[in-house]
């Protein structure tokens, strides 16, 4: 048994998958399709930056998807490894869209258009720099939930990501996050402000949910080739209606990544292949269980590891 993981925001880098673009004509074709679909040269942004432009959420989301999808196609065409036989596909936040496209639920062009809209909707749901995110390190989620609950009269914060054992990400408005940070400092709990300008995966994203609901309800979802593990529930499904409903909810619900990985492992799966730029998800999985087998694929030499 094995599962395929697709990364989310934060895994991007200028120049990612350039080697694949230069070596395979069908990857060049995908980049051309992406540029045409977005009416924007996402290719130039990926390969030339500048980093600040690539890091804009409305560019980051389609860019990471394009890189992940290109790697997936290279695995299918250049190796004898049957990636389609994966038991589970799971993606972190926008990575769930990569999982859906690679599993045949929605097509490539629809997906990249959706992610451009999603990125813009999430970025503009709260005025720029009025919201943010803080990573809390070294504590279990139950303790963080209690801190938020005990201080709900002082500040209004939300758990955005339950990423791994000892890594929880909190969203909120800047003034609330500052009060949270002060409380964490009093408790000697380590935390880091994240370099984002919006409070993702919380109720403050409701305007973005409304945008994506309208778009997603008009798209036909096919039955996936693999079981898709939802960020919202941490549970696998192959039912298109369930997958669509949870994808709409996903924007303002907690990303239950730790639960997703734990549930996959409890179903007997101990091997994970991370497809996309970077190695962020592999690091999170290692924090959950150091004994699992992990492979990252984002360049030609990585293909040999399969």
Secondary structure as UniProt FT lines:
FT   STRAND          3..6
FT   TURN            9..10
FT   TURN            14..17
FT   HELIX           18..23
FT   HELIX           25..38
FT   HELIX           42..48
FT   HELIX           51..54
FT   HELIX           57..78
FT   HELIX           83..85
FT   STRAND          88..91
FT   TURN            93..94
FT   HELIX           95..102
FT   TURN            103..104
FT   HELIX           108..124
FT   TURN            128..129
FT   STRAND          131..137
FT   HELIX           141..150
FT   TURN            151..154
FT   STRAND          157..164
FT   TURN            165..166
FT   STRAND          167..173
FT   HELIX           174..186
FT   TURN            187..188
FT   STRAND          190..193
FT   HELIX           203..205
FT   HELIX           206..216
FT   TURN            217..218
FT   STRAND          227..229
FT   TURN            231..233
FT   STRAND          236..237
FT   HELIX           240..250
FT   TURN            251..252
FT   HELIX           257..266
FT   TURN            267..268
FT   STRAND          271..275
FT   HELIX           280..288
FT   TURN            290..291
FT   STRAND          293..297
FT   HELIX           301..305
//
